[in-house]
């Protein structure tokens, strides 16, 4: 069984081994992250926007940095990036920063900085293109300028939901009422609202950009990270970005010689069993992935999980 198919068992076993020194050691985390850097940059740019209104700088920002079909047709390709850091007002920025904060941190830790930034910016670029591509056809609905980090933020949400579809999220409805829902439910609600916005255009929301960001986040994880296309399988985190966890496996039919080895392992003290038998397997998982384990190694992990459950 794949590692990600046993996520609940992984967390259970990790908690049971929490008293081990090597299990308590948290991975080194730098004091700064790209998530915080993106949040700070978006905030700084909005301050510049507000302070430069009515000035020559403000006119330049308003004319050349927001994304528009007219701008791209004139060769202003930098707008595909610059529009992602502009916002209409403080509230627009606030809601995007919330999404970046809550979903950016786990995705940056999972993917690493370079892939995280690639995911975020690519979601924004594709989302922006989805919004302006309809401008020549429906200029009244899709024309004009596009600003905001929404497409990139929705890409992060979709990537998170693709990796952890059953993770429970607690949302504050109207910032007061707590509502629990699975990550996959949140993304489907987002898709539904954006689709309704497209069917009833005329508002201020860039719904096509939101859908483009969601699709990009989904495909980025499916194709570039997991390499599984449309198949419903979930990959384990990169070895460098995950804590060492003991993975539970499904019971399998054992041969006679394996039963004999199992009896010998049961006789070992717990500390010696962990250090001699389990640690090398955990190192192998970190280096080569769960699929590299032999049948005997899988059975050792299952035996370790059973011993932990009896404690």
C-alpha positions as CSV (number, residue, x, y, z in Angstrom):
1,X,0.0,0.0,0.0
2,X,1.3,3.5,-0.9
3,X,2.6,5.7,1.9
4,X,0.0,8.4,1.3
5,X,-2.8,5.8,1.5
6,X,-1.7,5.3,5.1
7,X,-1.6,9.0,6.2
8,X,-3.7,8.4,9.3
9,X,-1.6,5.4,10.4
10,X,1.5,7.6,9.8
11,X,0.3,10.3,12.2
12,X,-0.8,7.7,14.8
13,X,2.6,6.0,14.7
14,X,4.5,9.3,14.8
15,X,2.5,10.3,17.9
16,X,3.2,6.9,19.6
17,X,6.9,7.4,19.1
18,X,6.9,10.9,20.4
19,X,8.9,10.0,23.4
20,X,11.9,8.9,21.2
21,X,14.6,11.6,21.0
22,X,15.0,11.3,17.2
23,X,11.2,11.5,16.7
24,X,11.0,14.7,18.8
25,X,13.7,16.5,16.7
26,X,11.9,18.9,14.5
27,X,13.4,19.8,11.1
28,X,15.3,23.0,10.9
29,X,13.1,25.9,9.7
30,X,14.6,29.2,8.7
31,X,13.4,32.3,10.4
32,X,12.1,33.6,7.0
33,X,10.1,31.9,4.3
34,X,9.0,32.7,0.8
35,X,5.4,32.7,2.1
36,X,6.2,35.6,4.5
37,X,8.3,37.3,1.8
38,X,5.3,37.2,-0.6
39,X,3.0,38.5,2.0
40,X,5.4,41.4,2.8
41,X,5.9,42.2,-0.8
42,X,2.2,42.3,-1.6
43,X,1.7,44.6,1.4
44,X,4.5,46.9,0.5
45,X,3.3,47.2,-3.1
46,X,-0.2,48.2,-1.9
47,X,1.3,50.9,0.4
48,X,3.2,52.3,-2.6
49,X,-0.1,52.2,-4.6
50,X,-1.9,54.1,-1.9
51,X,0.8,56.7,-1.3
52,X,1.4,57.3,-5.0
53,X,-2.2,58.0,-6.0
54,X,-2.5,61.1,-8.0
55,X,1.2,61.3,-8.7
56,X,3.4,60.5,-11.7
57,X,4.5,57.2,-10.1
58,X,0.8,56.3,-9.5
59,X,0.0,57.0,-13.1
60,X,2.8,54.8,-14.3
61,X,1.8,52.0,-12.0
62,X,-1.8,52.2,-13.1
63,X,-1.0,52.3,-16.8
64,X,1.7,49.7,-17.1
65,X,1.6,47.1,-14.3
66,X,-2.0,45.8,-14.1
67,X,-2.8,43.0,-16.5
68,X,-4.9,43.7,-19.6
69,X,-5.5,42.4,-23.0
70,X,-4.4,45.7,-24.5
71,X,-1.2,45.6,-22.5
72,X,-0.3,42.1,-23.7
73,X,-1.1,43.0,-27.2
74,X,1.4,45.9,-27.0
75,X,4.1,43.5,-25.7
76,X,3.8,44.3,-22.0
77,X,4.5,40.7,-20.9
78,X,5.8,41.7,-17.5
79,X,2.1,42.4,-16.6
80,X,1.7,38.6,-16.2
81,X,3.8,38.9,-13.1
82,X,3.3,42.5,-11.9
83,X,-0.5,42.2,-11.7
84,X,-0.1,39.5,-9.1
85,X,1.3,42.0,-6.6
86,X,-1.2,44.8,-7.1
87,X,-4.5,45.1,-5.3
88,X,-7.6,47.2,-5.5
89,X,-7.7,48.0,-1.7
90,X,-6.9,46.8,1.8
91,X,-9.8,44.3,1.9
92,X,-8.7,42.8,-1.4
93,X,-5.2,42.3,-0.1
94,X,-6.4,41.0,3.3
95,X,-8.3,38.0,2.0
96,X,-5.5,37.1,-0.4
97,X,-3.0,37.3,2.4
98,X,-5.1,34.9,4.5
99,X,-5.1,32.3,1.8
100,X,-1.4,32.7,1.2
101,X,-0.6,32.4,4.9
102,X,-2.7,29.3,5.7
103,X,-2.0,27.4,2.5
104,X,1.4,28.8,1.5
105,X,3.3,27.6,4.6
106,X,2.4,23.9,4.3
107,X,2.9,24.0,0.5
108,X,6.3,25.7,0.8
109,X,7.4,23.1,3.4
110,X,6.2,20.2,1.3
111,X,7.5,21.4,-2.1
112,X,10.6,23.4,-1.2
113,X,11.1,27.1,-2.0
114,X,11.8,26.9,-5.7
115,X,8.8,24.6,-6.5
116,X,6.5,26.6,-4.2
117,X,7.4,29.8,-6.0
118,X,7.0,28.1,-9.3
119,X,3.5,26.9,-8.3
120,X,2.4,30.3,-7.0
121,X,3.6,32.4,-9.9
122,X,2.5,29.8,-12.6
123,X,-1.0,29.7,-11.1
124,X,-1.1,33.5,-11.3
125,X,0.1,33.6,-14.9
126,X,-2.3,31.0,-16.1
127,X,-5.2,32.5,-14.1
128,X,-4.4,35.9,-15.6
129,X,-4.4,34.5,-19.1
130,X,-7.7,32.8,-18.5
131,X,-9.2,36.1,-17.5
132,X,-7.9,38.3,-20.4
133,X,-8.2,35.7,-23.2
134,X,-12.0,36.3,-23.3
135,X,-11.6,40.1,-23.5
136,X,-11.8,40.3,-27.4
137,X,-15.0,38.2,-27.3
138,X,-16.8,39.7,-24.3
139,X,-15.1,43.0,-23.6
140,X,-17.8,44.3,-21.3
141,X,-17.3,41.3,-19.0
142,X,-13.6,40.4,-19.3
143,X,-12.1,43.7,-20.5
144,X,-10.3,46.2,-18.4
145,X,-7.5,45.6,-16.0
146,X,-6.8,42.7,-13.7
147,X,-5.0,42.9,-10.4
148,X,-4.6,40.7,-7.3
149,X,-2.9,37.6,-6.0
150,X,-6.2,35.6,-6.1
151,X,-5.1,33.2,-8.9
152,X,-1.8,32.4,-7.2
153,X,-3.6,32.0,-3.9
154,X,-6.2,29.6,-5.4
155,X,-3.4,27.6,-6.9
156,X,-2.0,27.0,-3.4
157,X,-5.5,26.0,-2.1
158,X,-6.0,23.6,-5.0
159,X,-2.5,22.1,-4.6
160,X,-3.1,21.6,-0.9
161,X,-6.5,20.0,-1.5
162,X,-5.0,17.7,-4.2
163,X,-2.3,16.5,-1.8
164,X,-4.5,16.3,1.4
165,X,-8.1,16.0,0.2
166,X,-9.4,14.6,3.5
167,X,-7.6,17.1,5.8
168,X,-10.2,18.9,8.0
169,X,-10.1,22.6,7.8
170,X,-11.8,25.0,10.3
171,X,-13.2,28.1,8.6
172,X,-14.7,31.1,10.4
173,X,-17.9,32.0,8.6
174,X,-18.3,35.8,8.8
175,X,-15.3,35.6,11.1
176,X,-17.6,34.3,13.9
177,X,-19.1,30.9,13.1
178,X,-16.6,28.0,12.9
179,X,-17.3,25.6,10.1
180,X,-15.4,22.4,9.6
181,X,-14.9,20.9,6.1
182,X,-12.5,18.8,4.2
183,X,-10.0,20.4,1.9
184,X,-11.6,18.8,-1.2
185,X,-15.0,20.3,-0.1
186,X,-13.4,23.8,0.1
187,X,-12.0,23.6,-3.4
188,X,-15.2,22.3,-4.9
189,X,-17.1,25.2,-3.3
190,X,-14.5,27.6,-4.7
191,X,-15.0,26.0,-8.2
192,X,-18.7,26.3,-7.9
193,X,-18.7,29.9,-6.9
194,X,-16.3,30.9,-9.6
195,X,-18.4,29.0,-12.2
196,X,-21.5,30.8,-11.0
197,X,-19.6,34.1,-11.4
198,X,-18.8,33.2,-15.0
199,X,-22.4,32.3,-15.8
200,X,-23.5,35.6,-14.3
201,X,-20.7,38.0,-15.3
202,X,-20.6,41.7,-14.5
203,X,-19.2,41.7,-11.0
204,X,-15.7,42.8,-9.8
205,X,-14.4,39.2,-9.3
206,X,-12.0,37.8,-11.8
207,X,-13.7,34.4,-11.7
208,X,-11.9,33.0,-14.8
209,X,-8.6,33.8,-13.1
210,X,-9.7,31.9,-10.0
211,X,-10.6,28.9,-12.1
212,X,-7.3,29.1,-13.9
213,X,-5.4,29.2,-10.7
214,X,-7.3,26.2,-9.3
215,X,-6.7,24.2,-12.4
216,X,-3.0,25.0,-12.4
217,X,-2.6,24.0,-8.8
218,X,-4.3,20.7,-9.4
219,X,-2.3,19.9,-12.6
220,X,1.0,21.0,-11.0
221,X,0.7,18.5,-8.2
222,X,-0.8,15.7,-10.4
223,X,1.7,15.9,-13.3
224,X,4.9,17.7,-12.1
225,X,5.0,16.6,-8.4
226,X,3.3,13.2,-8.4
227,X,3.7,12.3,-12.0
228,X,0.4,10.5,-12.0
229,X,-1.7,12.6,-14.4
230,X,-5.4,12.1,-13.5
231,X,-5.0,9.0,-11.4
232,X,-6.3,9.3,-7.8
233,X,-3.2,8.5,-5.9
234,X,-1.3,10.7,-3.4
235,X,2.5,10.9,-3.2
236,X,4.6,11.1,0.0
237,X,6.3,14.4,0.8
238,X,9.9,14.9,-0.4
239,X,12.3,13.3,1.9
240,X,14.1,16.5,2.7
241,X,10.9,18.2,3.9
242,X,9.2,15.7,6.1
243,X,9.8,14.4,9.6
244,X,10.7,10.8,10.1
245,X,7.6,8.8,10.6
246,X,6.8,5.2,11.1
247,X,4.6,3.9,8.3
248,X,1.9,1.3,8.9
249,X,1.4,-1.3,6.3
250,X,-1.4,-3.8,5.5
251,X,-0.9,-7.3,6.8
252,X,0.4,-9.7,4.3
253,X,0.7,-13.5,4.0
254,X,3.9,-14.6,5.7
255,X,6.2,-17.5,4.8
256,X,7.5,-20.0,7.4
257,X,11.0,-18.5,7.5
258,X,9.5,-15.0,8.0
259,X,7.5,-16.2,11.0
260,X,10.7,-17.4,12.6
261,X,12.4,-14.1,12.1
262,X,9.3,-12.4,13.6
263,X,9.6,-14.4,16.7
264,X,13.3,-13.4,17.1
265,X,12.4,-9.7,16.6
266,X,9.6,-9.9,19.2
267,X,12.2,-11.1,21.7
268,X,14.3,-7.9,21.3
269,X,14.0,-5.1,23.8
270,X,12.0,-2.2,22.4
271,X,14.9,0.3,22.2
272,X,17.1,-2.2,20.5
273,X,14.3,-3.2,18.1
274,X,13.8,0.4,17.1
275,X,17.5,1.3,16.6
276,X,18.5,-2.0,14.9
277,X,15.6,-2.8,12.8
278,X,13.4,0.2,12.3
279,X,15.9,3.1,11.9
280,X,17.6,1.6,8.8
281,X,14.2,1.2,7.2
282,X,13.2,4.8,8.0
283,X,16.4,5.9,6.4
284,X,15.7,3.9,3.3
285,X,12.2,5.4,3.0
286,X,13.7,8.9,3.3
287,X,16.3,8.2,0.6
288,X,14.3,6.1,-1.9
289,X,10.6,6.2,-0.9
290,X,8.2,3.6,0.5
291,X,8.0,1.7,-2.8
292,X,11.7,0.6,-2.4
293,X,11.0,-1.6,0.6
294,X,11.2,-5.3,0.4
295,X,8.4,-7.6,1.7
296,X,10.4,-8.4,4.8
297,X,11.0,-4.7,5.6
298,X,7.3,-4.0,5.2
299,X,6.6,-6.8,7.7
300,X,9.1,-5.3,10.2
301,X,7.3,-2.0,10.0
302,X,4.0,-3.7,10.6
303,X,5.4,-5.5,13.5
304,X,6.8,-2.3,14.9
305,X,3.4,-0.6,14.6
306,X,1.7,-3.5,16.4
307,X,4.2,-3.3,19.2
308,X,3.6,0.4,19.6
309,X,-0.2,-0.1,19.7
310,X,0.2,-2.5,22.6
311,X,2.1,0.0,24.7
